[in-house]
Amino acid sequence: MDQILGPLLRRAAAEIGGPEQLHRSLGVVLERAARRAVGGDVDIELDVNAGTLSVLAFRSVVDRMPEADEIGLEEARAIDSDAELGDELGCVVELDALAPHLRGAMLVPAEQYPALERLLSDLLWDLEVVRTLPRRPADLETAVDRLLEVLRTSGFGPQLRPGCDAVEIEAHELMLGGSLPTALRQLLAGTAGMNEAGPRLSLGRLGYRLLSPLEAQQEHAEWSRRRDDAPPRGLWPGGATHPAHAWNADWLPIAVGSRGAEPTQLLAVDPIGSAADQPGELVSISLEEAGWWALGIDVAGLARVWLTLHEHGLLEYRAPGADPIATGKAEALVQHLLPRRRWVDAG
């Protein structure tokens, strides 16, 4: 969780009585845990304003199989090219190595315990929560129905439009010129998109709004028009390629994503696998640069990601500037659950 270390430290400092008090209290906890983990003393480098935290253990440089408080010469020179035998080299101790000992080292005044416990829980979010989640769930068949139930019974409920009937879904297919995947048909049967006003569904750094069939058709037509009207590749300002060159008319729009008021991404199904790894998987096309994110999941997989975010209180999108901690935690979950997500440059 390095990307949100600064906000975490500032929050803890405010709760515990200032940066100096946090340095003293957290330093004691980390030193105790480090002695148990690495068998020696450590230095704690903490700067709340800069948002940095390091635990350094000093190890002697040796030319034999190193002990717990030693480091081999070759490894030492990978850290410091000037390292020599007998030097004392400061080596970073990762929080993962301290994790099993941290809570046992929490011998602090009672009034400081809640702030430090909250800080450590968030610092270890990736280790204790994210990495424990399975990447290949066995319940994808019911994921869309479960997501719809969550949306109806949460703050998203008033925003949902009534679902489509079979005739409307078939008409939607005819307008887009392609068959809809089963999971997308399920989703549209449950809700014909979301109203513009209201919360959006988080995928980390972007929030998404589900489109109605009519809006999806309009997006499809607008992107096709943009691509037809776009200047030739390399002739956009600065020699760049217009984003519309990334568009493929086979794609089926399902949602728009944004960081603020204006959309910056279009989420679509690639039914034939022209840009995604497999037919039926999702792509998220940028309105700002020529390319797309191949997400490596289909609509059911997307429902599962949103269900997981809901389980951890992170389903509703929060702008990074408004809540950097929530955004960072959501992004960590999304990165774990989308291991095949990759950027494809269409320039």
N, C-alpha and C positions, 0 to 999 in steps of 0.2 A: 504493500500500500504506500510505496514511496511517493506517488503522485499526490497524495493528500496528507502527507506527514505534517506539512506546515499548518494547515487548518486544525489538525488533530492536536498538535502541540499548543497552539494558541488557545483553543477551547479549554484544554486541560489547565493551562496557566491561569486563565480567567477563573476557573472553578476552584483552583487550589490556593490562590492567593498571590499570583504573580510568577514571572519567569524564574526568579531566584529560588523561590520555594519549590517550584516544580523541578528545577535542576537538583536540588538537595534530595527531595523525596524520591524522585524517579531514579536518581543516581544510586541511592542506597539499594533500591530494589534490583537494579540491573547488576550492580557489583556482587550482591549476594548470589543472584542466579548464575552469574558468570563464574564465580568461584566453584560452584557445583558442576557447571558444564565443562569448563576448560581447566579446572584445577589450579587456578592462579588468579592474581590480581589483574584488574583491567583499568583502563582510563575511559571515562565517559566524556564525550564531546557533544554538548547540547547547545544549540542556538535557536531559541524560540522565534526570534525575528526572521532569521534566515530559513527556518523550517528544516533544520538538519539535526540528525542524531546518529552518532557512531559509537560503537563499543570496540575498543582496541585492546587486544591482548599482546603482550610483548614476548616474542619467542627468540631463542638463541639460534643463530644460523650454524648448522653442522653439516658435515660431509658423510654422515652415516644415516641409517634409518632413524628418523626423528622420533623423540618421545613426545608426550602431550604438550610440553612447554618448549618444544624445539620446532625448527623448520629446516627442510633440506636446502642446500645451496642453490640448486637449480630452480626450485619453487620460489625461493627468496628473490632470486634475480629476475624472475618474471614479475615480481612486485616492484622491486627496486634494482635497476641494472647495476648499481654501484655496491650492492650488498657483498660483504666479505665474511669469511668464517669468523665466528665469535661475536659478530654484531648482534645487537638486540633490535629486532625488527617489529614495528607495530603492525599487527595483522587484524583486519576487521573481523569481528565475530558477528555472524548473521543472527538476527532475532530468532530465526527458525531453530538455531542451535540452543538458544536460551529458553524457548517456549516451554519445554517440560518442567522447568524450574521456576518460572516467573511467579506463578501464583503462590507457590510455597515460600517465596521470598518477600511476599507482601506483608511484612511486619511494620506497619505504619500506623500513625494515629488514626483513630476511628473516623475523624472528620475528613481525612484525606483519602480514605479507602474508596469511596464511590467514584471520585474523579479518576484515580489511578486505575481502578478496575475497568472503567469505561474506556480509558485510553488504551490499555493493553488489549482489551477485547477487539477494538477497532484495528490496532496495529497488527493483530494476529488474524484478522478477518480472512485473508487469503489462505492462510495455513489451516485454520480451524473450521472454516465454513466452505469456502470456494472449492478447495482441493478435495473435499470429501464428497462433492456432488458427482454422481455418475454422468458420464458424457453420452452414454447410449442407453436411454431409458427403455423400459419394456412396455410402457403404457401410452404410446403415442396414439393408438386407435381412439382413445377417449379424450385426448388432450383438448380438442376444439370444443367439445361439449362442456368440459369442466371449465375452460376459460370463459365461455359464454355465461355460465352460472356465476362465476366470480364477478364478471363485469356487471351482471344484472343486480347483484346484491351488494355492490360497492358504490363508491362515489361516481363511478362511470355510468351507473344505471340510467339516470335522467338524460344522459347524452346519447344513448343508443337509439337508433331508429328501428322500427319494426322490421322483422325478417322478411325475406322474399319468398314468394310461393314458387312452385315448379315452373309455371309459365314465365314468370319474371326472370328466373335464372336461365331458362332456355333462350329467352329474348336477349339477355345479356351476352350469352355465348354467340348468338348470331351477329350481334353488333360488333363484338371483338374479333370474330372470325376464327375462334378456336375453342376447343373443349376445356372446361374448367376442371381442375383436379378435384377429387372427391372431398378433400379437406376444405377447399375453398368453397365448394357448394354447401358444405355443412355450415361454414362460417356465415355465408350470406343468408342461409335459411334461418339462422339465429338472429342476425342483425344486418340490416342494409346500411351499414356504416355508422359513423358517429357525427353528431352535430359539430360545427366549427367551434362554438363556445364550449369551454370546459376543459378538463384535464386531458393529457395525452399519455399514450403508452410508452414507457421508457425502453430504449435499447442503449442505455448508457448515456452517451453524450448527445443523443438526439431523442426527441419525443415524436411519436407517430400517431396519426389520426386515420382510422379506417375509412375508406371511401365507399360511398353508395355506388351501385351499378352505373347510374347516370354520370356521376363524377369520374368514375374510372374510365368510362367511354370518352368523356371530355378530355381527360388527361392523355389518353391514347391518341386522340385526334390532334391535340395541341402539340405533343411531342413529335408526331409524324410531320406536322406542318413546320415545326422548328427545324427539323432535320432537312426538309426539302428547301427551306429558305436560308439555311446556314451558309456562310461563306465557305469556300473550299478549305480543306485542311491546311493549317499553317498561315492562313490569311486573316485570322482574328487579331485584335490588338496584341502587340508584342510577339507576333509570330506563333501564337498559341492556336490550338484547335478548339472550335466551338463545342461546348458540352453536348449539343444535340447530335453530334456525329456518333455518340455512344448508343443512341437509341436503336432498338430493334422492334419492328412492327409486330413481331410474334409475341412480344411480352404482354402480360396481363396485369395492369396496375391494380394494387389492392390498398395502398396507404400512402400518405405523404408524411415526410419527416422534416423537422425543423429544430433549430436551436432557440428561435424566438418567434416572432409573428409571421415571418415569411418562410415558405417552404424552401428547403435546400436539398432534399432527396425525394426520389419517388421509389417506393417499394413495389416490386412487381414479381410475378411468377414467370419463370422461363420454361414454357411447357415442353420445348423440344431439346433443351440443353445446349443451345447455341452459345451461351455465355457462362452458364452455371456448370458445375461439375457433373450434375445428373439432371435429366428431364424432371421438371416439376419443382426444382429448387428455386430459391429466391435470389434476386439481385436488387441492390439499392443504387439507383442511378443518381449521380450528382448533377445539380443545376449550376454548379460553380466551376467545375473542371471536367474535361472529357474523360470519363471513365465510370466505373461502377464497382461496388463491393459485391463480390460473389459470397453469399453468406454460408453456403454449405448445408443448408437445412431447407425443408419444405414448409408448407403452411402448418402442418401438425407440429413440426419441430419448433416453429415460431411460437405456437400456442404454449408449448412446454416451457420455452424460455420465459414467456410472460407469466406463466403460473409459478415458476421458481422465483421470479422477482417479487410476485405477490406474496409468496410465503415468507419473504424477508422484509416486507414492508417497503419495497422499492419499485412497485409497478407504476406508480404515478410519476411522470417525468418532472424533474426539478432542474432548472437551468444551472450550469456549473457555477456561475457567479452567485446564485441564490443559495445553493447548498452544495459546496464542493465535496463534502464528505459523502453525502448520499450519492452524488454523481460518480465519485470514484469507486464506491462499493458496487454500484450497479454496473459500471463498466468492467470491473474485475469479474463479476458473475458472467456478463455477456461474453467476455473474452474466453472464459473457461468453457462455456457451453457452445461456443462457435469456434472450435479449434481449426476449422477449415476456412474461416473467413479470410478473404484476401482481396486486395485492391487490384483491379485490372485497368491499366492505362490505355485509353482509346486514342491518345494523341498521336 
